[in-house]
């Protein structure tokens, strides 16, 4: 894989990309709907993990996809799945929304 799109990004790097290159990245939240109701990162596109296969082909390949979940496990599996299905510009957000709440935005509730 290209060094341009690392397998994993920290929440700090994710925030930097969302701030400095907002039209070049898409933040995708693969948590379940009941989790998204508890808390979310502003601007994240919710697509539950189980629905990702039906979105292959519809997700943009010309943008850097940033995949996140609660702690980073499901999103890492989704990242690997998308890379195996022709998406090179995709990275897992390490630590997920829990790390985002701890390090970036404490107003995002933890659960």
Backbone as JSON, one array per atom type, in Angstrom:
{
  "sequence": "XXXXXXXXXXXXXXXXXXXXXXXXXXXXXXXXXXXXXXXXXXXXXXXXXXXXXXXXXXXXXXXXXXXXXXXXXXXXXXXXXXXXXXXXXXXXXXXXXXXXXXXXXXXXXXX",
  "N": [[0.84, -1.19, 0.0], [0.3, 2.29, -0.48], [2.37, 4.79, 0.98], [1.17, 7.19, 1.17], [-1.4, 6.85, 2.02], [-1.82, 5.73, 4.95], [-2.39, 2.65, 6.77], [-3.49, 3.04, 9.3], [-4.53, 5.95, 11.1], [-3.9, 8.43, 13.57], [-6.17, 9.99, 15.92], [-5.54, 12.64, 16.09], [-4.2, 13.15, 13.65], [-6.34, 12.62, 11.98], [-8.15, 14.66, 12.69], [-6.63, 16.84, 11.8], [-6.6, 16.39, 9.0], [-9.37, 16.57, 8.46], [-9.75, 19.23, 9.06], [-7.9, 20.69, 7.49], [-8.12, 19.69, 4.9], [-10.88, 19.4, 4.04], [-12.53, 18.88, 1.79], [-11.32, 16.79, 0.57], [-11.45, 14.48, 2.01], [-13.43, 11.85, 3.5], [-15.24, 11.12, 6.3], [-16.21, 8.18, 7.72], [-18.51, 6.55, 9.7], [-18.75, 3.51, 11.13], [-20.22, 2.38, 13.13], [-23.07, 0.94, 14.88], [-26.53, 2.03, 14.44], [-27.76, 2.65, 16.98], [-25.54, 3.28, 18.49], [-24.54, 5.53, 17.2], [-26.57, 7.28, 17.83], [-25.98, 7.81, 20.47], [-23.6, 9.31, 20.46], [-21.62, 11.29, 18.23], [-19.21, 12.16, 15.67], [-19.05, 15.3, 14.32], [-20.13, 15.72, 11.02], [-19.52, 13.17, 10.18], [-20.26, 10.37, 8.13], [-22.73, 8.07, 8.59], [-22.51, 4.62, 8.17], [-23.41, 1.56, 8.87], [-21.27, -1.19, 9.79], [-22.11, -3.72, 8.77], [-23.41, -2.97, 6.48], [-21.54, -2.08, 4.72], [-20.52, -3.77, 2.54], [-22.58, -3.53, 0.59], [-22.24, -0.95, -0.19], [-19.89, -0.82, -1.54], [-18.37, 0.35, -4.39], [-20.11, 2.46, -4.56], [-19.0, 4.24, -2.82], [-16.75, 7.03, -2.78], [-13.81, 6.92, -4.78], [-12.0, 8.83, -5.24], [-11.46, 10.28, -3.03], [-10.02, 10.5, 0.27], [-10.84, 8.04, 2.39], [-11.82, 7.91, 5.7], [-12.14, 5.77, 8.24], [-14.09, 5.05, 11.05], [-14.95, 3.69, 14.29], [-16.13, 2.53, 17.45], [-13.85, 1.81, 19.15], [-11.9, 1.17, 17.29], [-11.57, -1.4, 16.23], [-13.64, -2.66, 14.6], [-13.65, -0.78, 12.55], [-11.07, -1.07, 11.55], [-11.25, -3.6, 10.38], [-13.13, -3.01, 8.39], [-11.66, -1.14, 6.92], [-9.58, -2.78, 5.95], [-11.15, -4.55, 4.42], [-12.22, -2.78, 2.47], [-9.84, -1.96, 1.22], [-9.08, -4.39, 0.12], [-10.96, -4.54, -1.81], [-10.44, -2.75, -3.84], [-10.12, -0.09, -2.98], [-7.74, 2.18, -2.4], [-7.2, 4.53, -1.07], [-7.84, 4.64, 1.82], [-8.16, 4.73, 5.32], [-7.89, 3.58, 8.67], [-9.24, 5.01, 11.62], [-7.46, 5.1, 14.34], [-8.28, 3.97, 17.56], [-10.8, 5.06, 17.49], [-14.02, 6.65, 18.12], [-13.91, 6.83, 20.83], [-11.23, 7.49, 21.45], [-11.23, 9.91, 20.1], [-12.98, 11.42, 21.68], [-11.51, 11.46, 24.07], [-9.07, 12.73, 23.34], [-9.51, 14.81, 21.45], [-12.15, 16.06, 21.38], [-13.74, 16.6, 24.14], [-16.44, 17.05, 24.58], [-17.84, 15.16, 23.24], [-19.67, 12.47, 24.17], [-18.54, 9.65, 26.1], [-18.78, 6.09, 25.98]],
  "CA": [[0.0, 0.0, 0.0], [1.02, 3.55, -0.59], [2.62, 5.53, 2.21], [0.29, 8.34, 1.15], [-2.6, 6.48, 2.77], [-1.44, 4.71, 5.92], [-3.46, 1.77, 7.22], [-4.12, 3.68, 10.45], [-4.22, 7.33, 11.44], [-4.3, 8.84, 14.91], [-7.28, 10.95, 15.91], [-4.95, 13.95, 15.83], [-4.01, 13.26, 12.2], [-7.68, 12.67, 11.39], [-8.65, 16.02, 12.87], [-5.86, 17.72, 10.91], [-7.1, 16.21, 7.63], [-10.73, 17.11, 8.38], [-9.66, 20.68, 9.15], [-7.1, 21.31, 6.42], [-8.47, 19.15, 3.58], [-12.24, 18.87, 4.22], [-13.15, 18.4, 0.55], [-10.56, 15.65, 0.07], [-11.62, 13.33, 2.9], [-14.78, 11.49, 3.95], [-15.22, 10.38, 7.55], [-17.3, 7.2, 7.73], [-18.76, 5.95, 11.02], [-19.29, 2.17, 10.88], [-20.92, 1.87, 14.31], [-24.49, 0.66, 14.73], [-27.35, 3.23, 14.63], [-27.97, 3.0, 18.39], [-24.29, 3.89, 18.98], [-24.48, 6.86, 16.61], [-27.51, 8.11, 18.59], [-25.33, 8.19, 21.73], [-22.62, 10.36, 20.19], [-21.06, 11.24, 16.88], [-18.27, 13.21, 15.26], [-19.73, 16.15, 13.35], [-19.78, 15.52, 9.62], [-19.29, 11.76, 9.84], [-21.32, 9.69, 7.38], [-22.96, 6.77, 9.21], [-22.79, 3.43, 7.38], [-23.06, 0.44, 9.75], [-20.31, -2.14, 9.24], [-22.78, -4.77, 8.01], [-23.9, -2.43, 5.22], [-20.42, -1.65, 3.88], [-20.43, -4.48, 1.26], [-23.53, -3.02, -0.41], [-21.8, 0.39, -0.59], [-18.7, -0.91, -2.39], [-18.71, 0.85, -5.72], [-20.78, 3.76, -4.39], [-18.11, 5.12, -2.07], [-15.82, 7.69, -3.7], [-12.42, 6.46, -4.83], [-11.17, 10.01, -5.43], [-11.3, 10.94, -1.74], [-9.41, 9.68, 1.31], [-11.87, 7.56, 3.3], [-11.36, 7.75, 7.08], [-13.13, 4.88, 8.8], [-14.0, 4.98, 12.51], [-15.99, 3.01, 15.06], [-16.04, 2.86, 18.88], [-12.45, 1.76, 19.6], [-10.99, 0.97, 16.16], [-11.52, -2.79, 15.76], [-14.53, -2.84, 13.44], [-13.22, 0.1, 11.46], [-9.88, -1.65, 10.93], [-11.72, -4.66, 9.49], [-13.75, -2.35, 7.23], [-10.55, -0.57, 6.14], [-8.94, -3.9, 5.24], [-12.11, -5.02, 3.42], [-12.26, -1.82, 1.36], [-8.56, -2.05, 0.5], [-9.12, -5.63, -0.66], [-11.95, -4.37, -2.86], [-10.07, -1.71, -4.79], [-9.99, 1.25, -2.4], [-6.4, 2.39, -1.87], [-7.19, 5.74, -0.24], [-8.69, 4.4, 2.98], [-7.38, 4.57, 6.55], [-8.6, 3.39, 9.92], [-8.99, 5.99, 12.68], [-7.05, 4.3, 15.5], [-8.9, 4.37, 18.82], [-12.19, 5.39, 17.25], [-14.66, 7.81, 18.73], [-13.47, 6.9, 22.23], [-9.99, 8.28, 21.44], [-11.6, 11.26, 19.68], [-13.53, 12.08, 22.86], [-10.42, 11.65, 25.05], [-7.96, 13.58, 22.89], [-9.86, 15.9, 20.54], [-13.36, 16.77, 21.72], [-14.33, 16.0, 25.33], [-17.89, 17.2, 24.59], [-18.39, 13.93, 22.68], [-19.8, 11.53, 25.28], [-17.9, 8.33, 26.02], [-19.66, 5.01, 26.44]],
  "C": [[0.88, 1.25, 0.0], [1.21, 4.18, 0.78], [1.73, 6.77, 2.3], [-0.95, 8.09, 1.99], [-2.26, 5.37, 3.75], [-2.65, 3.87, 6.34], [-4.22, 2.4, 8.39], [-3.63, 5.1, 10.62], [-4.63, 7.58, 12.89], [-5.5, 9.79, 14.8], [-6.76, 12.37, 15.65], [-4.73, 14.17, 14.33], [-5.35, 13.34, 11.47], [-8.26, 14.07, 11.51], [-7.95, 17.0, 11.93], [-6.37, 17.62, 9.47], [-8.5, 16.8, 7.47], [-10.73, 18.63, 8.39], [-8.99, 21.3, 7.94], [-7.49, 20.85, 5.02], [-9.91, 18.62, 3.57], [-12.9, 18.36, 2.95], [-12.46, 17.17, -0.01], [-10.73, 14.38, 0.9], [-13.11, 13.11, 3.19], [-14.63, 10.65, 5.21], [-16.45, 9.49, 7.59], [-17.34, 6.51, 9.09], [-19.44, 4.6, 10.8], [-19.96, 1.56, 12.12], [-22.39, 1.64, 13.99], [-25.31, 1.93, 15.0], [-27.56, 3.62, 16.09], [-26.72, 3.63, 19.01], [-24.17, 5.33, 18.46], [-25.43, 7.81, 17.34], [-26.89, 8.59, 19.9], [-24.37, 9.36, 21.55], [-22.12, 10.2, 18.77], [-20.07, 12.37, 16.68], [-18.98, 13.99, 14.16], [-19.22, 15.89, 11.93], [-19.55, 14.08, 9.2], [-20.51, 11.18, 9.14], [-21.55, 8.32, 8.01], [-23.31, 5.69, 8.18], [-22.42, 2.24, 8.27], [-22.17, -0.58, 9.04], [-20.98, -3.18, 8.34], [-23.29, -4.28, 6.66], [-22.78, -2.01, 4.26], [-20.36, -2.42, 2.55], [-21.4, -3.95, 0.19], [-23.18, -1.6, -0.87], [-20.52, 0.36, -1.43], [-19.12, -0.53, -3.81], [-19.38, 2.21, -5.65], [-19.93, 4.75, -3.61], [-17.1, 5.76, -3.02], [-14.41, 7.13, -3.61], [-11.45, 7.63, -5.01], [-11.01, 10.83, -4.15], [-10.67, 9.96, -0.76], [-10.51, 9.32, 2.3], [-11.25, 7.3, 4.66], [-12.45, 6.98, 7.81], [-12.98, 4.84, 10.32], [-15.17, 4.21, 13.1], [-15.84, 3.42, 16.52], [-14.59, 2.91, 19.35], [-11.45, 1.51, 18.47], [-10.92, -0.44, 15.6], [-12.37, -3.03, 14.53], [-14.06, -2.01, 12.27], [-11.94, -0.41, 10.8], [-10.28, -2.77, 9.98], [-12.36, -4.09, 8.23], [-12.67, -1.76, 6.33], [-9.88, -1.66, 5.32], [-9.85, -4.45, 4.15], [-12.14, -4.09, 2.22], [-10.97, -1.85, 0.56], [-8.53, -3.31, -0.38], [-10.09, -5.54, -1.83], [-11.72, -3.13, -3.7], [-9.97, -0.3, -4.27], [-8.61, 1.38, -1.78], [-6.37, 3.52, -0.86], [-8.16, 5.57, 0.92], [-7.81, 4.11, 4.19], [-8.32, 4.4, 7.74], [-8.24, 4.52, 10.9], [-8.73, 5.19, 13.96], [-7.69, 4.85, 16.78], [-10.34, 4.82, 18.71], [-12.7, 6.62, 17.96], [-14.29, 7.94, 20.2], [-12.18, 7.74, 22.33], [-10.28, 9.73, 21.03], [-12.11, 12.06, 20.88], [-12.43, 12.39, 23.88], [-9.42, 12.71, 24.64], [-8.36, 14.83, 22.11], [-11.04, 16.73, 21.06], [-14.06, 16.13, 22.92], [-15.84, 16.21, 25.43], [-18.6, 15.99, 23.96], [-18.47, 12.91, 23.81], [-19.07, 10.21, 25.02], [-18.88, 7.29, 26.53], [-18.92, 3.7, 26.46]]
}
